Each structure stands twice: as structure tokens, then as C-alpha cells.
Amino acid sequence: MTNVDVVLDHFLWKKKIKNPKNYIKKKLNKLNKISFFKKKSKNHTIYLTNNKNMKALNKKFRNRNKPTDVLSFPFNKKINSKKNVYLGDIAISYEIINKRSKNSNFFLEFDKMWIHGYFHLIGYDHKKLKDYKKMNKKENLVLKYFHKLN
């Protein structure tokens, strides 16, 4: 089973998601039913923050002086088969998710970001086009499963 700690650093998140930790736990319980994730009993943290903090993190770790939607900080580059492994941290910006949700749905946009971050934690990246396509396909399968998208 995959577990998550949710760190709430910006009050506006609670206006959209009353209990972010419960919301994520429900999604993870659903995720754990997908065969691809059943054996991946891993833990991680989701840091729900704002553009100001995302800009600082992006500058410090990626040398980019602007806010971004999601950042992933893998704890280990190589994931072994131990049962309780800490994968790392995911940081997500409220303002960017909220802005995108004006043309969509806040929960869909939020799920896109933490799922994207989670795939980075389990070893996926999108530096090459073929890797992007592979990662994007898996992300979309999860989103379809969560949101019954066509």
C-alpha cells in the first residue's frame, strides 16, 4: 500500500479541497487497485504551497527564477523492492492549478499534477520524446480511471 503525508502550506488549498490528506488517500486507495501499482508499496510527501514558495524551490533546485506547477524531489534515483521505501516529495502550486482549472476542473488539474509528480518519484521522466509518450500514456490511464474520462 502506498501512503502519503500531506503538508499544507497555503490556506487557499482548503477552500478547494476541504481535507487534502483524505482526498489523496482515497485516490491512492483507488490507485492501489491498479495492477501496475499493487506491488509498489511506497511512501511520499505532497507539499501544497503557493507560487512564491514554488519560485524559491524552482530557483534553488533547478536554477529557474519563476514559479512552476509541480516539482518532484526523488529521495533515491534507484527504487529497490523493499516494502517500505520513501520515494520523495512532490510540491504543487495552488495558483497555477487554480488558474488552469478555470478552463477545466480543479480536482482534475490537481490530480494531473500530483500523478505527474508521483511518476517522477517512481523513476519516469520526459527528457526524450519516447519517454514523454510513455509517461504521458500512463498518467492518462490513471486520470481516466480516477475521472472516467473518454
Secondary structure, DSSP 8 states (H G I E B T S, - for coil): --EEEEEE--TTHHHH-S-HHHHHHHHHHHHTTSHHHHT--EEEEEEEE-HHHHHHHHHHHH---S--SEEEEES-SS--S-SSEEEEEEEEEHHHHHHHGGGS-HHHHHHHHHHHHHHHHTT---SSHHHHHHHHHHHHHHHHHHH---
